[in-house]
């Protein structure tokens, strides 16, 4: 896979050594996240909206109510910026100045394209459900024509993209390494808690494997 081209907007000015432009790194981060933040300007004001997202090939998809501000902007083809962040750890240094976090992030720029054709839209929504819970689509009721019409799906081509990653221990001033202060990294992980059944679920409905096998948080093990 070819690397993403570095542009004036994706070129990292702060800590450029943390930058990554290879697709393998970028796609791995996007495939692990469930939420992105979309930044745009409309009605003369800036907005940043969090929303679910998923990747297929060289596109990042989002969906929502056709009447929502976010989806109206996306399907209009207006220019947007999208960011995702995975928080991996607290970096506790010996000085207040050098405290940090370990993270993996991706920032994207571009114009989204609407997914209008019903079959393509249905396929995109299926990909979203399968991303959240593989195997679930075939067990649930698919969207009706009315529901598809009420839902907007937009795809952002992944062309102007950069990743930034911080990992490893704290980086202190040399004279501070002798301070008798605990320093290091506290790992942070995201995991699934105990499933909570819908009180109106039909009796004797079995818990599906794709739910029971979701990874638990590391702290609960």
N, C-alpha and C positions, 0 to 999 in steps of 0.2 A: 504494500500500500504506500502511495506517495504521501509525503508530508504536506501539511497545510502551508500555504504561502504566508510568509510574515508580511503584514501590512502595517501602515502607520498606526492603525487602531489596535492591532493585536500585539505589536512589539512591546515587550515588557521593559518599563523604565526603572522599576523598583525591583531589586533582586532578580536580574535577568537570568541568572544561572538556574533559577527555579522554573524557568519556562520550558514548556514541551509543546512541540508542534506535530508530532507523529500521530497518525490516526489511531494506532493501537492504544496509546495512552489515553487520548481524548475519548475514544469510544468506551473503554473500560470504565471510565469515570461516569459517563452518561448512562451506561447500562446498569450501574449500581444505584443511581439516584432515583427517587420517586417524585421529587419536587424541584421545579425550577422557578426562578423569579424573572418576570418579563418586564423590562423597562421601556416606556414609550411616552410620547408627548401627544396630547389631544386636548382640544378646547383651550389651548394656550397654557396647559398645566402639565407638569411631569407626574407620572404614575409608575409605581412598581407593584406588580401583582404576582403573588405566589400561585402556582397551579401545578397539577400533575403533568408529567411529561414522559415520553418514551421514544426510543430511537429505533428506526428501521433503515438500514443502509446508511445513506448519506443525508438523512433527514431527521430532524427532531420534531415530534408531533405533540400538539396540545389539543384539548377539546373543552367545550363548555357550552353554555346556553347561547344560542344564536343572538339573543338580545343583550348579552352582557357587553360592557364597555370593552373588555379585553378582546373578546372574539371579534367584535366589530372592527377594532383596529387591526387585528391580525389578518382577517380576510380581506381588508381593504388594500393590503399590500404596503402599508406604511412601514417605515424603517423602525426596527426594534433592536434592543440589546437583551440577551438572555444570559443568565448566570446560574450555575449550580455549584454547590459546595458540599463536600463530605468532610466532616470533622473527625479526625483520627486520634487526637490526644491533646492533653494540656501540657504545655512545656513550662515547667517551673524552674526558673533560673535563680541564681544567687543574688541578683539585683533586680529591682523593680523594672528597670529599663528593658531588660532582655527577656522578660516573660513573653511567651508566645503560644501559638497552637500549631499542631501538625494538621495539615489539611491537604485535600486534593480539590481543585476547582477548575471550572471551564467557563470561559466567557465567549459568547457568540454575537455576531452582528449580521444583520441582513433583513430581507423582506420575506415574510411568510407567504405561502400560496394556499388558497382554500382548496379543500378536498370536497367536491360537490357531488360527484357521481355516486349514487346510492351504494352500489356494490363496492366501490373503493372506500367509501366512508365506513361501511359496515366492516370491511376487512381491517381498517385502521383501528376501529373500536375493539374488534376481536383481539388485535395485537396488544392493545392496552390491558384488557382483562387478563390475557395470558401472561403478560409481563408481571402483573400483580399476583396472580394465582394460576400457575400453569395447569391446564386441564379443566378449568372452571367453565369456559365458554360453552362446552358441549353439554353442561348440566343446567344451564340457566335459559330463561326465555330470551330470545334475541330481540333487538329493538324493532318496534313496529315502524311502519312508514311515517306515521305522525311523529314518533319519537326521533327518528332520523332527521326529519325536517326541522325539528326544534333544536337539534344539536349541530353546532358548528365544529368542524375539524380543520386545523391549519397545520401545514408542514413547513418548517424552516429549513431550507437547504443549508447544509453544513459546508460553508466555503470560507468564511472569514472567522477563524476559530483559534483560540489558544488555551492551553492548560497551564496551571501553576501549582506546584507541589512543594510543601515543606515537610521534611521528615527528620528524624534523628533527635539527639539530645540538645539541651540548651547550649547556646554559644555565649559564654560569659567573657568579660574582660579578664585578661590574664591574671591580674593581681587579685581578682575575686575568687579564683579557684581554691584558694586557701581558706576561705571563710567557712566556719563550721555550720553551714546551712544545707539542709537536704535539697538536692537538685535532681531533676530527672524528668521523665515523661509519665503521665498518667493516661494510659490508653482509654479511648472512648469507642464504644461499639453500639450499633443499632440492632435490636432484635425484637422478636415477636413475644408478646405476653400470652397469658392463658386465654384461649378463645372464650368469648362471652356470647352464648347463644341468644338469638332473638327470642323474647318471651312468647311471640306469636308463631314460632316455627311449628310446623306440623309434627305431631308426636312421632317418636321413634325414628326421627331423621338422623342418620349417621353423620358423624364428623368426617369430612373427606380427608384423605391422606395429605393432599396439598396444603391443608390448613394445619393438621397435627404435626407435620414435619417441618414447618417453618422454624428457622433457627431462633433459639431463645437468646436473650441478652447474656453476655459473658458473666455478668455479676450474679445471675440467678442460678448458674450451674454449680 
